[in-house]
């Protein structure tokens, strides 16, 4: 039995990896990568079989953000030439849900730039969610920045099932990435969503000059937060951002990161998110052995792979889309 198979058995027995075992995953020799992927797949298969969850984003408010996050083209410090606009109207958000449903997405992610939602922005989102729930059998995830407890309650009442607020990086590395809010601000928002009865979604961005020990800390922090869904972004450095020109990642290292998160958070939805296409490249399909979820369509300010290619990738693996096939209802 290989070391990787031993780790999978340990995880399936409910035991946690030691720090040294976790580091060994990230440092797995490339000639052992297939064995590592197979071992992570055994854990993924136990909880999710061969199903793949699809998620689709709508960027309802772009740019105009007062935060200074070094990775983000929408940051106040970014000079990236992105489209900037204020909150979309309710009808446009509802139409986005229709497109997501048609593209077999099980979760529709309503995202808005900014530190947190204004009263008017929150009212637009809650009104849109109420209408979406009347017409489409789709889960709604909101991602609107920092939340106050009463705002979380309003989203829950409107029908939002999930709230995304990424920790993005480790506590120790956080101030290297942004100083306009704290790591604990992010944790508090995740906890506010949980307290309101909303499923917490929180993930990371890998490739922002962090150490391997930081990546391990991120995975453990999300286990501690009990995040139900964990999006793993791989930095797609955009010219004009503070991290422009950063290019630390290889496809094989990205796969090792996905395996690590599967081992540390075995029962959770692990989603390959932003940067999938540019960092995993020709190895994208291998990512679905440890991960069980992807975004389809475009991201916030960067393009994604065509959704028909994603369907084909899933089909070629012998996997199937985890999709509620009931027809639109009124």
C-alpha positions as CSV (number, residue, x, y, z in Angstrom):
1,X,0.0,0.0,0.0
2,X,1.4,3.4,-0.9
3,X,1.7,6.3,1.5
4,X,-1.2,8.1,-0.4
5,X,-3.5,5.1,-0.1
6,X,-2.7,5.0,3.6
7,X,-3.6,8.7,3.9
8,X,-6.9,8.1,2.2
9,X,-7.8,5.2,4.6
10,X,-6.8,7.4,7.5
11,X,-9.1,10.2,6.3
12,X,-12.0,7.7,5.6
13,X,-11.7,6.5,9.2
14,X,-12.3,10.1,10.4
15,X,-8.7,10.9,11.3
16,X,-6.9,14.1,10.5
17,X,-3.6,14.4,8.6
18,X,-0.6,15.6,10.6
19,X,1.2,18.7,9.4
20,X,4.0,16.6,8.0
21,X,1.5,14.4,6.1
22,X,-0.2,17.4,4.7
23,X,3.1,18.9,3.6
24,X,4.0,15.6,1.9
25,X,0.9,15.9,-0.2
26,X,2.0,19.3,-1.5
27,X,5.5,18.0,-2.1
28,X,4.4,14.7,-3.7
29,X,6.9,13.7,-6.5
30,X,5.3,14.1,-9.9
31,X,5.9,10.5,-10.7
32,X,3.6,9.6,-7.8
33,X,0.9,12.1,-8.8
34,X,-1.5,9.6,-10.4
35,X,-1.4,7.5,-7.2
36,X,-2.1,10.6,-5.1
37,X,-5.0,11.5,-7.4
38,X,-6.4,8.0,-7.2
39,X,-6.2,8.1,-3.4
40,X,-8.0,11.4,-3.2
41,X,-10.6,10.1,-5.6
42,X,-11.4,7.3,-3.2
43,X,-12.3,9.8,-0.6
44,X,-14.3,11.9,-3.1
45,X,-16.1,8.8,-4.4
46,X,-17.1,7.9,-0.9
47,X,-19.1,11.1,-0.4
48,X,-20.0,12.2,-3.9
49,X,-19.7,9.3,-6.2
50,X,-19.0,10.4,-9.8
51,X,-21.4,13.4,-9.6
52,X,-20.1,16.9,-10.5
53,X,-21.9,20.0,-9.3
54,X,-22.1,23.1,-11.6
55,X,-22.2,26.7,-10.4
56,X,-22.7,29.8,-12.4
57,X,-21.8,33.4,-11.4
58,X,-23.5,36.7,-12.3
59,X,-21.4,39.8,-11.5
60,X,-24.2,42.2,-10.5
61,X,-21.9,45.1,-9.6
62,X,-18.5,45.5,-11.1
63,X,-15.6,47.6,-9.9
64,X,-16.1,50.7,-7.7
65,X,-14.7,48.8,-4.7
66,X,-13.1,50.7,-1.8
67,X,-11.0,47.6,-0.7
68,X,-7.4,47.2,-1.6
69,X,-7.2,43.4,-2.3
70,X,-4.0,42.8,-4.3
71,X,-5.4,40.1,-6.5
72,X,-8.6,41.9,-7.6
73,X,-9.2,43.9,-10.8
74,X,-12.1,45.6,-9.0
75,X,-10.0,46.9,-6.2
76,X,-9.5,50.7,-5.6
77,X,-5.8,50.3,-6.4
78,X,-6.3,48.4,-9.6
79,X,-5.7,50.0,-13.0
80,X,-7.0,47.0,-14.9
81,X,-9.3,48.0,-17.8
82,X,-12.5,46.3,-16.6
83,X,-16.1,47.2,-17.1
84,X,-17.5,49.2,-14.1
85,X,-21.2,49.5,-13.3
86,X,-23.5,49.8,-10.3
87,X,-26.0,47.2,-9.1
88,X,-28.0,45.5,-11.9
89,X,-31.8,45.7,-11.7
90,X,-33.9,42.9,-10.4
91,X,-35.0,41.7,-13.8
92,X,-31.5,41.2,-15.1
93,X,-30.5,39.2,-12.0
94,X,-33.6,37.0,-12.5
95,X,-32.8,36.5,-16.2
96,X,-29.3,35.3,-15.1
97,X,-31.0,32.6,-13.0
98,X,-32.8,31.4,-16.1
99,X,-29.5,31.1,-18.0
100,X,-27.9,29.3,-15.1
101,X,-30.8,26.8,-15.0
102,X,-30.7,26.2,-18.7
103,X,-26.9,25.5,-18.4
104,X,-27.6,22.8,-15.8
105,X,-26.1,24.8,-12.9
106,X,-27.4,23.6,-9.5
107,X,-26.3,26.8,-7.8
108,X,-26.6,30.4,-9.1
109,X,-24.1,32.8,-7.5
110,X,-25.2,36.5,-7.1
111,X,-21.9,38.4,-6.7
112,X,-21.4,42.1,-6.1
113,X,-18.2,44.1,-5.6
114,X,-17.8,46.4,-2.6
115,X,-17.1,46.2,1.1
116,X,-20.6,45.2,1.9
117,X,-24.2,45.7,0.5
118,X,-26.0,49.0,0.9
119,X,-29.6,48.9,2.0
120,X,-30.8,49.5,-1.6
121,X,-28.5,46.8,-3.0
122,X,-29.6,44.3,-0.4
123,X,-33.2,45.1,-1.3
124,X,-32.6,44.5,-5.0
125,X,-31.0,41.1,-4.3
126,X,-33.6,39.9,-1.9
127,X,-36.4,40.9,-4.3
128,X,-34.7,39.1,-7.1
129,X,-34.1,36.0,-5.0
130,X,-37.8,35.9,-4.1
131,X,-38.8,35.9,-7.7
132,X,-36.2,33.4,-8.7
133,X,-37.5,31.0,-6.1
134,X,-41.0,31.3,-7.7
135,X,-39.8,30.2,-11.1
136,X,-36.6,28.1,-11.0
137,X,-35.5,25.0,-9.0
138,X,-32.0,26.3,-8.4
139,X,-30.0,27.0,-5.2
140,X,-29.0,30.6,-4.7
141,X,-25.7,31.7,-3.3
142,X,-25.1,35.3,-2.5
143,X,-21.6,37.0,-2.3
144,X,-22.0,40.6,-1.3
145,X,-19.0,41.3,0.9
146,X,-19.0,41.8,4.7
147,X,-22.4,41.1,6.3
148,X,-24.1,42.3,9.5
149,X,-26.2,39.7,11.3
150,X,-29.5,41.4,10.4
151,X,-28.5,41.5,6.7
152,X,-27.8,37.8,6.8
153,X,-31.3,37.3,8.3
154,X,-32.9,39.2,5.4
155,X,-31.1,37.1,2.9
156,X,-32.2,33.9,4.6
157,X,-35.8,35.1,4.7
158,X,-35.7,35.9,1.0
159,X,-34.6,32.3,0.1
160,X,-30.8,32.5,-0.1
161,X,-29.5,29.0,0.7
162,X,-25.8,29.7,0.7
163,X,-23.5,32.7,1.3
164,X,-19.9,33.0,0.0
165,X,-17.2,34.9,1.7
166,X,-13.7,33.6,1.1
167,X,-11.0,33.7,3.7
168,X,-8.7,33.9,0.6
169,X,-5.5,33.2,2.3
170,X,-4.0,32.2,5.7
171,X,-4.3,34.5,8.7
172,X,-0.5,34.9,8.7
173,X,-0.4,35.9,5.0
174,X,-3.6,38.1,5.0
175,X,-2.0,41.5,5.5
176,X,0.3,40.9,2.5
177,X,-2.9,40.6,0.3
178,X,-5.1,43.4,1.8
179,X,-5.1,45.8,4.7
180,X,-8.5,47.5,4.2
181,X,-10.2,44.7,6.3
182,X,-9.0,42.0,8.6
183,X,-8.9,38.2,8.4
184,X,-11.3,38.2,11.3
185,X,-13.8,40.5,9.4
186,X,-14.0,37.6,6.9
187,X,-14.4,34.9,9.5
188,X,-17.2,37.0,11.2
189,X,-19.1,37.2,8.0
190,X,-19.0,33.4,7.5
191,X,-20.2,33.0,11.1
192,X,-23.0,35.5,10.6
193,X,-24.3,33.5,7.6
194,X,-24.1,30.3,9.7
195,X,-26.0,31.9,12.6
196,X,-28.7,33.0,10.2
197,X,-29.1,29.4,9.0
198,X,-27.4,29.9,5.7
199,X,-25.0,27.3,4.4
200,X,-21.5,28.8,4.6
201,X,-19.3,28.8,1.4
202,X,-15.7,30.0,1.9
203,X,-12.6,29.3,0.0
204,X,-9.1,30.4,-1.0
205,X,-6.9,31.8,-3.7
206,X,-3.7,29.8,-4.2
207,X,-0.6,31.3,-5.9
208,X,-0.4,34.7,-4.1
209,X,3.3,34.2,-2.9
210,X,2.2,32.2,0.2
211,X,4.2,29.3,1.6
212,X,3.0,25.7,1.5
213,X,2.4,25.9,5.3
214,X,0.0,28.7,4.5
215,X,-2.0,26.5,2.1
216,X,-2.2,23.8,4.9
217,X,-3.4,26.5,7.3
218,X,-6.1,27.6,4.9
219,X,-7.4,24.1,4.5
220,X,-7.5,23.6,8.3
221,X,-9.1,27.0,8.9
222,X,-12.0,26.0,6.5
223,X,-12.4,22.7,8.3
224,X,-12.6,24.7,11.6
225,X,-15.2,27.0,10.1
226,X,-17.1,24.0,8.8
227,X,-17.6,25.5,5.4
228,X,-20.0,23.4,3.4
229,X,-18.6,24.5,0.0
230,X,-15.0,25.4,-0.6
231,X,-14.1,27.2,-3.8
232,X,-10.4,26.9,-4.6
233,X,-9.2,29.7,-6.9
234,X,-5.8,29.6,-8.6
235,X,-4.4,33.1,-9.1
236,X,-4.9,34.4,-12.6
237,X,-2.8,37.5,-12.2
238,X,-4.3,40.5,-14.0
239,X,-2.2,43.3,-15.3
240,X,-3.0,46.5,-13.3
241,X,-3.4,44.6,-10.0
242,X,-0.9,44.6,-7.2
243,X,-0.1,41.0,-8.0
244,X,0.4,41.4,-11.7
245,X,3.1,39.2,-13.1
246,X,2.9,36.6,-10.4
247,X,3.1,33.2,-11.9
248,X,4.1,30.6,-9.3
249,X,1.7,27.8,-10.2
250,X,2.1,24.7,-12.2
251,X,-0.8,22.3,-13.2
252,X,0.7,19.5,-11.1
253,X,1.0,21.7,-8.0
254,X,-2.6,22.8,-8.4
255,X,-3.7,19.1,-8.5
256,X,-1.8,18.5,-5.3
257,X,-3.6,21.4,-3.6
258,X,-6.9,19.9,-4.6
259,X,-5.9,16.6,-3.1
260,X,-4.8,18.2,0.1
261,X,-8.2,20.1,0.5
262,X,-10.0,16.8,-0.2
263,X,-8.0,15.0,2.5
264,X,-8.5,17.8,5.1
265,X,-12.2,18.5,4.2
266,X,-13.3,15.0,3.0
267,X,-17.1,15.5,3.2
268,X,-17.2,19.0,1.7
269,X,-17.9,20.3,-1.8
270,X,-14.5,21.1,-3.2
271,X,-14.9,23.4,-6.2
272,X,-12.3,24.3,-8.8
273,X,-12.9,28.0,-9.3
274,X,-11.2,31.0,-10.9
275,X,-8.0,30.4,-12.7
276,X,-8.9,26.8,-13.6
277,X,-8.3,27.2,-17.3
278,X,-5.0,29.1,-17.2
279,X,-3.4,27.1,-14.3
280,X,-4.6,23.5,-14.8
281,X,-4.6,23.9,-18.6
282,X,-4.5,20.5,-20.3
283,X,-4.9,18.8,-16.9
284,X,-8.2,20.3,-16.0
285,X,-10.1,17.0,-16.1
286,X,-7.7,15.5,-13.6
287,X,-8.9,18.1,-11.1
288,X,-12.3,16.3,-10.9
289,X,-10.8,13.3,-9.2
290,X,-10.3,15.2,-5.9
291,X,-12.8,18.0,-6.6
292,X,-16.5,17.5,-7.2
293,X,-17.6,20.9,-8.4
294,X,-16.7,23.6,-10.9
295,X,-17.9,27.0,-12.2
296,X,-19.3,27.1,-15.7
297,X,-19.2,30.2,-17.9
298,X,-17.2,33.3,-17.1
299,X,-15.9,34.5,-13.8
300,X,-16.1,38.1,-12.4
301,X,-13.6,39.9,-14.7
302,X,-12.1,37.0,-16.6
303,X,-13.4,34.5,-19.2
304,X,-14.0,30.9,-18.4
305,X,-14.2,27.8,-20.6
306,X,-17.2,27.4,-22.8
307,X,-19.9,25.4,-20.9
308,X,-20.2,22.9,-23.7
309,X,-16.6,22.0,-23.3
310,X,-17.2,21.5,-19.5
311,X,-20.0,19.2,-20.3
312,X,-17.8,17.2,-22.6
313,X,-15.0,17.1,-20.1
314,X,-17.4,15.6,-17.5
315,X,-18.8,13.1,-19.9
316,X,-15.4,12.0,-21.1
317,X,-14.4,11.2,-17.5
318,X,-17.5,9.0,-17.2
319,X,-18.8,11.4,-14.6
320,X,-22.3,13.0,-14.6
321,X,-23.7,16.4,-13.8
322,X,-25.5,16.6,-10.4
323,X,-28.5,18.5,-11.7
324,X,-32.1,18.7,-10.7
325,X,-33.9,18.0,-13.9
326,X,-37.4,19.2,-12.9
327,X,-38.9,21.6,-15.4
328,X,-39.3,25.3,-14.8
329,X,-42.3,25.8,-12.6
330,X,-44.6,28.7,-11.8
